Amino acid sequence: MNNENVRFRGTGVAIVTPFKASDAIDFDAYERMINHVIGGGVDYIVALGTTGEAPTLSTQEKTAFVEFTVEKIGGRVPLVVGIGGNNTSEVVHAIHSMPLKGVDGILSVSPYYNKPQQEGIYRHFKAIAEASSLPVILYTVPGRTGGNIASVTTIRLACDFPNIIGIKEASGNLDQIYQVLKQRPENFLVISGDDGLTLPMLAAGADGVISVIANAYPKEVYSMVRHGLKGDFTKARKIHFQLIDMIHALFADGSPGGIKALLELKGLCQNIVRLPLVPVNQTTRDMIRSLANQIDTL
């Protein structure tokens, strides 16, 4: 694998955007989060993704957030920034206008709501690839977008555009994922976008994860992925089963509400999300607390 792509092999964390009670971004808490996940060994950070509540941030907030992230990472790990949408020209404009000095890659979600045909998806990402001087990671998550990047489209994009270097696969469709793994060109990354499917994807030859639960448990996720990449699935499976119930709990009542409830328990940030999201209900919060106590005593 070439040096450009290997930076994104392993454990990426889809980092949260902490908020204050005033609804402003809590940059002090965010700095704690950055240091926490880097200290836990993650290979790279992904900011302004779904877990980062990017749709609720203004353009000015996104700009400040990226600049702050670059400064506080200080070159310790690579940074990927989420830049996506369902208006191709606006995404291209955002790529040109976002302060990307110090950023190492772009994560771009498949167009949502419009429900384009596969040819439309291809042309959308063609425009993004041509606009970007940085490596681009595709992101398919049909449960959120209402559309899917089919395996044939992923392979077509991977073959046609050298700076499209991988895909974050959160389709939940293992058959689709296997086809991408089987047909991908050399050096094209297949990255799990679903914490619960990371282990089987690694077993099939995937390259790592962009993880939600790694916000809270970076060391554990890093260890699981490293064991999996080395083919030591006895050790990887042990960690997977330690975390799997918590993974389910974090999504039981919506994400990133679940992970923020857990991060508050750990003293890393407040349990505050922006509308239209709301915090998880008390039953889910109690379940997260109970599971956290179990994991911490293992």
C-alpha positions in Angstrom: 0.0 0.0 0.0 1.4 3.4 -0.9 2.4 6.0 1.7 -0.6 8.2 0.7 -3.2 5.6 1.6 -1.5 3.9 4.5 -2.1 6.9 6.7 -5.8 6.0 6.7 -5.4 2.3 7.4 -6.3 1.3 11.0 -8.5 3.2 13.4 -10.0 6.5 12.5 -12.4 8.2 15.0 -15.5 10.1 13.9 -15.0 12.7 16.5 -17.9 14.4 18.3 -18.5 18.2 18.3 -19.0 19.1 22.0 -21.4 21.9 22.8 -22.0 24.1 25.8 -25.4 24.7 27.5 -25.5 27.9 25.5 -25.4 25.8 22.3 -22.0 27.2 21.3 -19.2 24.9 20.4 -17.2 23.9 23.6 -13.7 24.2 22.3 -12.2 23.3 25.7 -14.0 20.0 25.7 -13.1 19.5 22.1 -9.4 19.9 22.9 -9.8 17.3 25.6 -11.4 14.9 23.1 -8.6 15.4 20.6 -5.9 14.6 23.2 -8.0 11.7 24.6 -8.3 9.9 21.3 -4.8 10.6 20.2 -3.5 9.4 23.5 -5.6 6.3 23.0 -3.7 5.5 19.8 -6.1 6.3 17.0 -4.4 6.5 13.6 -6.4 9.5 12.4 -9.3 11.8 13.2 -12.4 12.5 11.1 -14.1 15.8 11.9 -17.4 17.3 10.7 -19.0 13.9 10.0 -22.3 12.5 11.1 -21.1 12.0 14.6 -19.8 15.6 14.6 -23.3 16.9 13.8 -22.0 18.7 10.8 -25.5 19.5 9.4 -26.2 21.7 12.4 -23.0 23.8 12.1 -22.8 27.1 10.2 -20.2 27.7 7.6 -18.4 30.0 10.0 -18.5 27.4 12.7 -17.1 24.7 10.4 -14.3 27.0 9.4 -13.4 27.8 13.0 -13.7 24.1 13.9 -11.3 22.9 11.2 -8.7 25.6 12.0 -8.9 24.7 15.7 -8.6 21.0 14.9 -5.5 21.5 12.7 -3.9 23.6 15.4 -4.6 21.2 18.3 -3.7 18.0 16.5 -0.4 19.7 15.7 0.6 17.1 13.1 0.4 14.2 15.6 -2.1 12.3 13.4 -3.7 12.9 10.0 -7.0 14.8 9.8 -9.9 14.0 7.5 -12.7 16.6 7.2 -16.3 15.8 6.1 -17.4 17.8 3.1 -20.5 16.4 1.5 -24.1 17.2 0.5 -26.8 16.7 -2.1 -26.0 19.8 -4.1 -22.9 19.0 -6.2 -22.0 22.6 -7.0 -22.2 23.6 -3.3 -19.9 20.7 -2.3 -17.4 21.8 -4.9 -17.6 25.4 -3.6 -17.1 24.1 0.0 -14.0 22.2 -1.1 -12.6 25.4 -2.7 -13.5 27.7 0.2 -12.9 25.5 3.3 -9.5 26.3 5.0 -7.8 22.9 4.2 -4.2 23.7 5.0 -3.1 21.0 7.4 -6.0 18.7 6.4 -5.0 15.3 4.9 -8.2 14.1 3.3 -11.9 14.6 2.6 -14.7 12.3 3.6 -17.7 12.8 1.3 -21.1 11.3 1.9 -23.3 10.0 -0.9 -26.0 12.5 -1.9 -29.1 12.3 0.3 -32.8 13.1 -0.2 -32.5 13.6 -4.0 -32.1 9.8 -4.5 -30.0 10.1 -7.6 -29.4 7.2 -10.0 -26.0 5.5 -9.9 -24.8 7.6 -12.9 -25.7 10.7 -10.9 -23.7 9.5 -8.0 -20.8 8.8 -10.3 -20.9 12.3 -11.8 -21.3 13.8 -8.3 -18.1 12.2 -7.1 -16.3 12.9 -10.4 -16.9 16.6 -9.8 -15.6 16.3 -6.2 -12.5 14.3 -7.3 -11.7 16.9 -9.9 -12.2 19.8 -7.4 -10.1 18.3 -4.6 -6.3 18.5 -4.3 -6.7 16.1 -1.3 -7.4 12.4 -1.2 -11.2 11.7 -1.1 -12.8 8.9 0.8 -16.3 8.0 -0.3 -19.0 7.4 2.3 -22.1 5.2 1.7 -24.6 5.1 4.5 -28.1 4.4 3.0 -29.7 4.1 6.4 -29.2 7.9 6.7 -29.1 9.1 3.1 -31.8 7.1 1.5 -29.4 6.1 -1.3 -26.5 3.8 -1.8 -23.2 3.8 -3.6 -23.4 0.4 -5.4 -20.3 -1.7 -5.6 -20.1 -1.2 -9.3 -20.1 2.6 -8.9 -17.5 2.4 -6.1 -15.2 0.3 -8.3 -15.7 2.6 -11.3 -14.8 5.7 -9.3 -11.8 3.9 -7.7 -10.5 3.0 -11.1 -11.2 6.4 -12.8 -9.9 8.8 -10.2 -6.6 8.2 -8.4 -7.4 10.7 -5.6 -10.5 8.7 -4.7 -8.5 6.4 -2.3 -11.2 4.5 -0.4 -14.7 4.1 0.9 -16.3 4.3 4.3 -18.7 1.4 4.0 -21.8 1.7 6.3 -24.3 0.0 4.0 -24.6 -2.9 6.4 -24.7 -5.1 3.2 -21.8 -7.6 3.5 -22.4 -9.0 0.0 -21.9 -5.5 -1.4 -18.8 -5.0 0.8 -17.3 -8.3 -0.3 -17.8 -7.3 -4.0 -15.8 -4.1 -3.4 -13.1 -6.0 -1.6 -13.0 -8.6 -4.4 -12.8 -6.1 -7.2 -11.0 -3.0 -5.8 -7.9 -1.8 -7.5 -4.6 -2.0 -5.6 -4.3 0.5 -2.7 -8.0 1.3 -2.6 -9.1 1.3 1.1 -12.3 -0.3 2.3 -13.1 1.1 5.8 -15.8 0.0 8.1 -18.3 2.7 8.9 -20.2 0.4 11.4 -18.5 -0.5 14.6 -20.5 -3.7 14.9 -19.3 -5.0 11.5 -15.6 -4.0 11.8 -14.5 -7.5 12.9 -16.1 -9.5 10.1 -14.9 -6.8 7.6 -11.4 -7.1 8.8 -11.6 -10.8 8.5 -12.6 -10.3 4.8 -9.7 -8.0 4.2 -10.9 -4.5 5.0 -8.5 -1.9 6.1 -9.9 -0.5 9.4 -12.7 1.5 10.8 -13.9 5.1 11.2 -15.4 4.5 14.6 -18.0 6.1 16.9 -17.2 4.1 20.0 -13.5 5.0 19.7 -14.5 8.5 21.0 -14.8 6.8 24.4 -12.6 3.7 24.0 -9.8 4.6 21.6 -7.3 2.2 23.1 -9.7 -0.8 22.9 -10.8 -0.1 19.3 -7.2 0.5 18.2 -6.1 -2.8 19.8 -9.0 -4.7 18.2 -8.2 -3.3 14.7 -4.5 -3.9 15.0 -5.0 -7.5 16.0 -7.5 -7.9 13.1 -5.1 -6.4 10.6 -2.4 -8.8 11.8 -4.8 -11.8 11.5 -4.9 -12.4 15.3 -8.7 -12.8 15.5 -8.6 -14.6 18.8 -7.5 -11.4 20.5 -9.6 -9.1 18.2 -12.7 -11.2 18.9 -12.2 -10.8 22.6 -12.3 -7.0 22.4 -15.1 -7.1 19.9 -17.3 -9.0 22.4 -16.3 -6.7 25.2 -17.7 -3.7 23.2 -20.5 -5.1 21.2 -23.3 -4.5 23.7 -22.2 -0.9 24.2 -22.0 -0.4 20.4 -25.7 -1.4 20.2 -26.6 0.8 23.2 -25.0 3.8 21.7 -27.3 3.6 18.7 -30.4 2.4 20.5 -31.8 5.9 20.8 -30.0 7.8 18.1 -26.4 8.8 17.4 -24.5 10.9 18.4 -26.8 11.1 21.4 -25.6 7.8 22.7 -21.9 8.5 22.5 -22.3 11.9 24.1 -24.1 10.3 27.0 -21.2 8.0 27.5 -18.6 10.8 27.1 -20.4 12.8 29.8 -20.1 9.8 32.1 -16.3 9.8 31.4 -16.0 13.5 32.0 -15.0 14.4 28.5 -17.8 16.6 27.3 -21.4 17.5 28.1 -24.4 15.5 27.0 -25.7 18.2 24.7 -26.8 17.7 21.1 -28.2 20.3 18.7 -31.8 20.2 17.4 -33.3 18.4 15.6 -31.4 15.8 17.7 -32.3 15.4 21.4 -30.4 13.5 24.2 -31.1 9.8 24.6 -33.9 8.8 27.0 -33.3 7.8 30.6 -33.6 4.1 29.9 -30.9 4.2 27.3 -28.7 6.4 29.5 -29.0 3.9 32.4 -28.1 1.1 30.0 -25.1 3.0 28.8 -24.0 3.6 32.4 -24.4 0.0 33.4 -22.4 -1.2 30.4 -19.7 1.4 31.0 -19.3 0.1 34.5 -18.9 -3.5 33.2 -16.3 -2.5 30.6 -14.3 -0.4 33.1 -14.1 -3.5 35.4 -12.9 -5.9 32.7 
